[in-house]
């Protein structure tokens, strides 16, 4: 599949912000949310972010934060032409490995209720553990 990860840098911020804005626009409209690019920029500085590369081309990114008891998947975005190729599943496996490496047994995330990525998360053993107006809370408890 020729997919790799690298630690994101400040030089990746514009790519990540624009990809997120484009990918999430539909959900923001659907659920009456307002996009705040400056908030994205501020949060970028506090998260561990990774660029997803295919044949050395940026095709997405994901961001995590380390909470007291779990790894929190804050964001995962793929460029549309690369969806449906197994990249999302590969990334979810990388996140599970990262969770173990940090000594956690649980990964948590939030996802818009109408996002088709829910099916990906469910295939990777995430279950719904809560809900808000527009979002589902999902988690995966990892086995040894």
N, C-alpha and C positions, 0 to 999 in steps of 0.2 A: 504494500500500500504506500510505501515511501513517506509515511507520516512521522514527524518528530515534534518534540517540544523544545522550547528554549525559554529561559526566564525573560519576561518582558522588561523593557527599559522605558525611560521617559520618551524616547523616540517612537514608541509604539502607541502612545496615548491617542494621537489623532486618529489612527487606524481603528483602535478599539472603540473610541467614542462614536465615530461615524457608523461603524458596523452595528453597534448597539442601538443607536438612534434609528437607523433604517430597519433593522430586524424587529424592534419593539414598537415601532410606530403604530402598527395595526392594533396591538393590545392597549396602548395608551388611548387611542381613539375609542375603542370598544368599551373600555372601563372608565373613561372620563378622567384619565390621569394626565398630568402635565410633565413633559420632559424638561429636565434641568441639567444641561450640559455641564455647568459649573459644579454641580453636586457630584456628577460622575467624575470630573477631574479631581475634586477633593478626595473622594473615596479611593480613586486609583492609587493615590500615594500611600494609603494605609493597608492595602491588600497585597497578597502575593499573587502576581499575575504571570501567566504563561502564554506564549504565542504558539499556535498550532501551525506547523509548516508542512507543506506537501511539495516535495522536490524543491525545497528551499524557498517556496513562495508562501507568504502569509495567507492562510485561509480561515483563520479564526483565532480565538483566544478564550481563556477562562481565568477566573479570579477566585481565590479562596481566602478565608480568614481562619485563624486558629482560635477557637473559643476554648473555654475551660474544659469541656468534656467531649467536644466533637469538632470535626472539620466542617466548616460552613462553605458550601459551594455558592458563591455570591453571583457569579455570572458565567455563562457559557454561550458563546456566539460562534456560529459558522457562516461563512459566505454561502449564499444560496446554491451556487453551482456544485458545491461539495457535499450537500446534504443527500442522504440516501445511499452513500457509498461505504458506510460502515465506520466513518470517521468518528461520529458521535459515540458509538459503542466503544471504540478504541480509547477515546478520551475518558469515558466513564471508568474503564479499567485502570487507566493511569491515575485517576482520582482515588480509586479504591486503594491502589498501591501507596499513594501519597498519604492516605489516611493512616494506614498501617505504619509507615515510616515515621510518622509523628506520634505514634503511640496511642492513637484513637481507635475506637471500635465502631464509631458511628459517623455518618455523613448526613448533613441536613441541607435542604434547599427550599426555596420558594419558587413557585411557577404560576403564571397566569392560568386560570381555570380552563381557558379555551386553547391553550398551547398544545399542539400535537406532540411536543417533546415529552409530554406526560407518558406516552406509550413507551418511549425509549427508557425513561426512568423506571417504569414498571417492569420492563424486560430485565433491568439490572437490579431487581429486587428492592426497589424503593416502594414504600407504602405511604399513603396519606395519613398524617397524624394530626392534622388541624386545618382550619380554613379561615380566611378573612373574606371581605367582600369580593375581591377580584382574584385572590391568590389561594393556592393550596400549599400547605406545608408538607413536605415529604422527607422521609429519612430512610436510610439503609443501615441496618445493623450488620456489621461484618462478622463473619465467623472466623475462628482461628484457622 
